[in-house]
Amino acid sequence: MIDEQVVTFEASGGLLNAGLVMLDRETKSYWSIMTEESIWGQFKGQRLQPLQGARKMKFGEWRALHPNTRVLSNNGVQHAPRNPYDHYFTSTEGFRGLRATDRRLKDKALLYGLHVGDAPWIVGHRDFDGGGVADVGGRQLFLYRLSTDSPFQGTAAFWVAPGDVVEQLGPGWILRRGESAFAFDATTRSFPDALALESATGFDTYWYIWSLTNPQTQIAGAGS
């Protein structure tokens, strides 16, 4: 709902700096997922409030969590024999030759990007392989992924509540709240539900895509 008006989003078929642009059916306004705001139309300049979504994962992980899952087919075909994006993921080239003008990171350095208020922030994947805590906009953000993860697996990211402390214990992570300690489950990539941690609403992408659309990006490091 935007300004009390219910709108329905769909892919527009267009890209902005290789980033997806959505279209709302009701006003035909265009929305960039990289800036979280409308770039053309009735709502131009209007920002969206991101919602927490489902964690992106490979089918094997999903099936382990939901063994009774049914798979839809396309005329009986359930799996494409060839991924058309394989070359793109393995190449150092950006989409149609696009390159970042901000050279702080390599064009296709993978990152977790998010907006804190109106400010764009990123944490590079290489900074939290196996987990890490970053200071993002004055708040502590715990991030977890592995260098062996595929591009189709999303980063687990949780805001650390004031007073909580997340620290590495051996190969794993724990969150200390008062006298209690809670373990991070690397299989489900989550902390116990009882902690009620707020999931971050960022996403994973390449530096050239993010930086071209968010030129004032701040880079946060993540340490163990």
C-alpha positions in Angstrom: 0.0 0.0 0.0 1.4 3.4 -1.0 -0.3 6.6 0.2 -3.4 4.5 1.1 -3.5 3.0 -2.5 -3.0 -0.7 -3.0 -0.6 -1.4 -5.8 0.5 -4.7 -7.4 4.1 -5.2 -8.5 5.4 -7.2 -11.4 8.7 -7.3 -13.4 8.8 -4.5 -15.9 11.2 -6.2 -18.2 13.6 -3.3 -17.9 16.9 -2.9 -16.0 18.6 0.1 -14.4 22.4 -0.4 -14.3 21.7 -4.2 -14.7 19.4 -4.1 -11.6 15.8 -5.2 -11.8 13.1 -2.6 -12.3 9.6 -3.4 -11.1 6.3 -1.9 -12.4 3.1 -1.3 -10.5 0.0 -2.2 -12.5 -2.2 0.5 -11.1 -0.2 3.7 -11.8 2.5 2.3 -14.2 5.2 3.7 -12.0 8.7 2.1 -12.3 10.6 1.1 -9.1 14.3 0.2 -8.8 15.0 -2.6 -6.4 18.5 -1.2 -6.0 17.3 2.1 -4.6 14.0 0.9 -3.2 12.2 3.9 -4.7 10.2 4.9 -7.8 12.3 6.2 -10.7 9.5 7.3 -13.0 5.7 7.8 -12.8 3.2 9.1 -10.3 5.2 7.9 -7.3 8.6 9.1 -8.6 10.9 9.6 -5.6 8.7 7.7 -3.2 10.6 5.1 -1.2 9.3 1.7 -0.3 9.4 0.1 3.2 11.2 -3.2 2.6 9.6 -6.3 4.3 11.5 -9.3 5.6 11.3 -12.0 3.1 12.1 -15.7 2.8 15.7 -16.8 2.8 17.0 -17.6 -0.7 18.4 -21.2 -0.8 19.1 -24.0 -3.2 16.5 -26.7 -3.7 18.5 -29.3 -1.8 18.4 -27.2 1.3 14.6 -26.5 0.9 13.9 -30.2 0.4 15.8 -31.1 3.5 13.6 -28.7 5.5 10.4 -29.6 3.6 10.7 -33.2 2.3 7.1 -33.3 1.1 7.5 -30.4 -1.4 5.9 -30.8 -4.8 7.6 -29.4 -7.8 5.8 -27.7 -10.7 6.8 -28.7 -14.2 6.8 -27.0 -17.6 5.3 -29.5 -20.0 6.7 -32.3 -17.9 10.2 -30.7 -17.6 11.2 -30.0 -14.0 14.8 -28.9 -14.4 16.6 -27.0 -17.2 19.6 -29.0 -18.4 21.6 -25.7 -18.8 21.6 -22.6 -16.7 21.7 -19.6 -19.1 23.4 -17.5 -16.4 26.4 -19.8 -15.9 28.7 -17.7 -18.2 27.6 -14.5 -16.5 28.3 -15.8 -13.0 31.8 -17.1 -14.0 32.8 -14.1 -16.1 34.5 -11.0 -14.7 32.5 -8.9 -17.2 29.5 -6.9 -16.2 26.2 -7.1 -18.1 26.7 -5.7 -21.6 30.1 -4.3 -20.6 28.9 -2.2 -17.6 31.6 -1.3 -15.2 31.7 0.5 -11.8 32.9 4.1 -11.8 33.7 3.7 -8.1 36.8 1.5 -8.0 36.9 0.7 -4.3 35.9 -2.8 -5.1 36.2 -5.0 -8.2 33.2 -4.8 -10.6 31.8 -8.2 -9.7 32.8 -8.3 -6.1 29.9 -10.0 -4.3 28.3 -8.1 -1.5 25.4 -7.7 0.9 23.7 -4.3 0.3 21.0 -2.5 2.3 19.7 0.9 3.1 19.7 2.3 6.6 17.4 5.2 6.5 18.3 6.9 3.2 21.9 5.8 3.4 23.2 2.9 1.2 25.6 0.4 2.9 27.4 -2.7 1.8 29.4 -5.5 3.4 31.6 -7.5 1.1 31.1 -11.3 1.1 34.8 -11.9 1.6 34.6 -10.0 4.9 32.2 -12.5 6.5 33.0 -15.9 5.2 31.8 -18.2 8.0 30.2 -15.3 9.8 31.0 -11.8 11.0 29.7 -8.7 12.8 29.7 -5.3 11.1 28.9 -1.8 12.3 26.3 -0.6 9.9 24.9 2.9 10.5 25.7 2.7 14.2 24.0 -0.7 14.6 25.6 -4.2 14.9 24.7 -6.5 12.1 25.5 -10.2 12.2 26.0 -11.8 8.7 26.6 -15.4 7.7 27.4 -17.2 4.5 30.2 -19.5 3.2 32.6 -18.9 0.3 31.3 -22.2 -1.2 27.7 -20.9 -1.4 26.2 -20.5 -4.8 24.9 -17.1 -6.1 21.4 -18.6 -5.5 22.0 -18.8 -1.8 21.2 -15.6 0.2 23.1 -14.2 3.2 21.6 -14.7 6.6 21.7 -11.2 8.3 20.3 -10.3 11.7 20.4 -7.0 13.6 21.9 -7.5 17.0 19.6 -6.1 19.7 21.1 -3.5 22.1 22.8 -5.3 25.0 23.3 -8.5 23.1 26.8 -9.7 22.1 27.5 -12.0 19.2 30.9 -13.7 19.3 32.7 -16.6 17.6 33.1 -19.8 19.7 35.3 -22.3 17.8 33.9 -22.8 14.3 30.4 -21.5 15.4 28.8 -18.4 16.8 26.8 -17.7 20.0 24.7 -14.7 21.1 25.0 -13.7 24.7 22.0 -12.0 26.3 22.6 -11.4 30.0 23.7 -14.6 31.6 22.3 -16.8 28.8 24.0 -17.9 25.6 22.3 -19.0 22.4 24.0 -20.9 19.5 23.7 -20.0 15.9 22.4 -23.0 13.8 24.6 -23.1 10.7 22.2 -25.7 9.1 19.1 -23.5 9.2 21.3 -20.3 9.4 19.3 -18.8 12.2 19.3 -18.1 15.9 16.5 -19.6 18.1 13.1 -18.0 17.5 12.8 -17.1 21.1 15.4 -14.4 20.6 13.0 -12.6 18.2 15.9 -11.0 16.3 15.1 -8.6 13.5 16.2 -9.9 10.1 17.9 -7.3 7.9 16.1 -6.5 4.6 19.2 -6.3 2.3 20.2 -8.6 -0.5 23.2 -10.0 -2.4 24.4 -8.5 -5.6 27.6 -7.3 -7.5 29.5 -4.1 -6.7 29.1 -2.6 -10.2 25.3 -3.0 -10.1 24.9 -1.6 -6.6 27.5 1.2 -6.8 26.2 2.6 -10.1 22.8 3.0 -8.6 23.9 4.0 -5.1 26.9 6.3 -5.7 27.2 7.4 -2.0 27.6 3.9 -0.6 29.4 3.4 2.6 31.4 0.2 3.1 31.3 -1.6 6.4 33.9 -4.2 7.4 32.9 -7.3 9.3 35.2 -8.9 11.8 35.0 -12.0 14.0 
